[in-house]
Amino acid sequence: MTQEPFYGDAAGGIFGRLLDFLNRLDAAHIHYVLKHTRPDSVMVDISLPGWRWEVEFMSDGSTDIERYRSVAGVENDPDLIESLFTDL
C-alpha cells in the first residue's frame, strides 16, 4: 500500500521527502534515530531485527542508502566482542 505524501511529492523538496519518510516510519512503528554525520546530510539510522539501514537525505536532493544484514543471527560467544577491537 502506498501512502500519500503529506509534505510534497517525491519530486518535491528534500525536507518534505524527509518528513514523509519519518512519518511513514512512525506509522509502521519502525525504530529510528536521526544523525548528522556529514555537513551536507541528515541520516536516518533504522534498526530492524537482523537489519540496520542508514538512509541519508543529502542537501543536493539525492538519497544515499546503505543496508547491513545480520550474517549469523544471535551468537553467544564472549570472545566475539574482542574481535570488534582486533579486526579494526
N, C-alpha and C positions, 0 to 999 in steps of 0.2 A: 504494500500500500504506500503510495507516495503522498507525503504531507505537503500541503500548500505552503509556500514560504510566506512568512508574516512580514518580513522587513524588506523584501525585494526578491526578484527572480535570480536565478543562478548567474545571469549576466550582469547583475547589479553590483553595487559597491561591496568591497571586501568586508566591511564592518557588518553589513546586513547579512552577508553569507555566513560570517562567523556566528552572529546571533541566531540565525536559523539553525545552524548546526548544533549549537549549545541547547537550544530549545528542543530539538529532536532527541538529543542525548538525555535530557531531563525527562522528556515524555516516555522514553524507553527505560528509565531508571538505570542508566549506564553511568558508572562512576568515572569521573574525570577530574583532572587538575589542570588549571591554566598555568602556563610557564612563559617566561620571557627570556629565552636563551641566546637570541641573536638580536641585534639592534633593529632589524627590519622585519620582525615577525612576532606572532603570538602563537605559542604551541598549546595544543590541547592533548594532554597525556591521558590516554584511555586505558583502563585496566579491566580486563575480562578474564574469566577462568581460562588459563592456558594461552592467553594472548596479551600483548601490550601493543598499543598503537600510539604513534606520535604523528599528529596532524598539525602542520604549520601553515597558518594563513599569512602569506607574505605581503609586504606593502605594495609590491608591483601587481597584486591581484592574483598571483598564482597560489597553488596549494601543494605543499610537499607532504607526502605520506610515507611513513616507514612502519612496517609491521614486524613484530617479533613473536614467534610462536614457541611454546614450551616443547622441547625435544624429548624430554624423558619423563614428564609428569612429576609427581611428588617423589622426592628422594629423601632417604633417612640416613645420610652418611655425613657425620660431623667433619670428616676430612675434606669434604667438598667445599666448605667455607674457606679453607686455606687456599684452594685453587683460585679463588677470586683474587687473591693478592699475588700469587705466584705466576699467574698467567697474564699479568699486565704487560 
